[in-house]
């Protein structure tokens, strides 16, 4: 009896050990999915994420979900197959088309763009190569930063050749190849080059060379006039409320940001990039190689490349990705090739901090600690200002800034400052930008914004003072340099 009892006990212990050996993989998988769901649900609850999410671990999808509403007027929920505008994620598809043409011998990376664009000014075009356009080192001013862009161009339809006329005669910001300056203009030109060389439209090239082969059936070049099933509506967040986003004619973003897609289709795209289905290994490696000729080691061809440190360890992970922002939408795709992890976040309520969300999800995938969501100081502040005025808003700001429940972010404060400027609440905007300067004194951008607000208020002296400070902190602020020269010459 005792022997049988011991035998049973040994078998129980052995079985228990087996259970312990088997369970961790199950529990971890479940825990990661649950952690991601809890994280994103909280971001949604706090009004910081409204869209579609997909997360893959070792190429296997472990989480995909829609949160919030794709259409607020009809209470239609976001789903994994909801179509969102991608903004600048489009650039990686443009770079793929370019490299496919390079592989076929129809394009060269190191020859002047005037080789393919005979009408482009030779004074600048003869010194710019396709490599410069792909890496944002061409020095062509970014057309979305032009002062008259929103009023004069954003709503109007253009052919690609017509819109090139808007920026082709602009003075270069620097000698091509000298440094990095993000420019939608460069990627717009890449789309035109694709059309000139192929004899097909950019849209046709996307469809024939990427979408159809990969069966990305829910992806395309967006057109406002097209009836598109399951398309999300874009909204702007205004404090704790929302408005419909401003109209944008999709001929304007073109090869720099015109696509729509779903998180599921972007998973197909990610998986294809581990194969040679679209392009050979040799040319694919060029896409993901950072350009170090200007000391800018964080951008390849249409992809950002950086190393993300993991908490409580000396290790870091290589992340290849890109963000996007377009009226009413912002997006991010983050790939971790070493482990074939993927994070896709598509949000349809304007600007929000998707990078922090993506970093937290990647930390979950690696079993590390991560930042949990907090309420937005900026959103709450704007609500108080609109309801009760600037003085109560400033008092509330002091309380929220020291609260563990709230988080202060430079980008969000800057955003509400510009929202107030848009409403002609210039004095209120100045106070918000001043709070941002005090909170983030090492940022050139906050001084630039405050300078702009003072300029709109007619205070030239303080505008110059803040633009000077901005340029001193950030010498690459070419727009600030330009405005400063104009102000000092008057």
Secondary structure, DSSP 8 states (H G I E B T S, - for coil): -HHHHHHHHHHHHHHHHHHHHHHHHHHHHHHHHHHHHHHHHHHHHTTS--EEEEEEETTEEEEEEEESEEETTTTEE--TT-BEE-GGGHHHHHHHHHHHHHHTTS--TTSBGGGT-TTS-HHHHTT-BHHHHHTT-S----GGGSTTIIIIITTS---HHHHHHHHTTS--SS-TTS-----HHHHHHHHHHHHHHHSS-HHHHHIIIIIHHHT-TT-EE--TTS--TTB---EEEETTEEEE-----TTTTHHHH-EEE-HHHHHHHHHHTTSSSSS-HHHHHHHTS---TTS-TTB-SS-EEEEEE-TTSS-EEEEEEEEEEETTEEEEEEEETTTTEEEEEEESSS---HHHHHHHHHHHHTT-------EEHHHHHHHHHHHH-HHHHHHHHHHHHT-TTEE--HHHHHHHHHHHHHTT-HHHHHHHHHHHHHH-TT-HHHHHHHHHHHHHTT-HHHHHHHHHHHHHH-TT-HHHHHHHHHHHH-
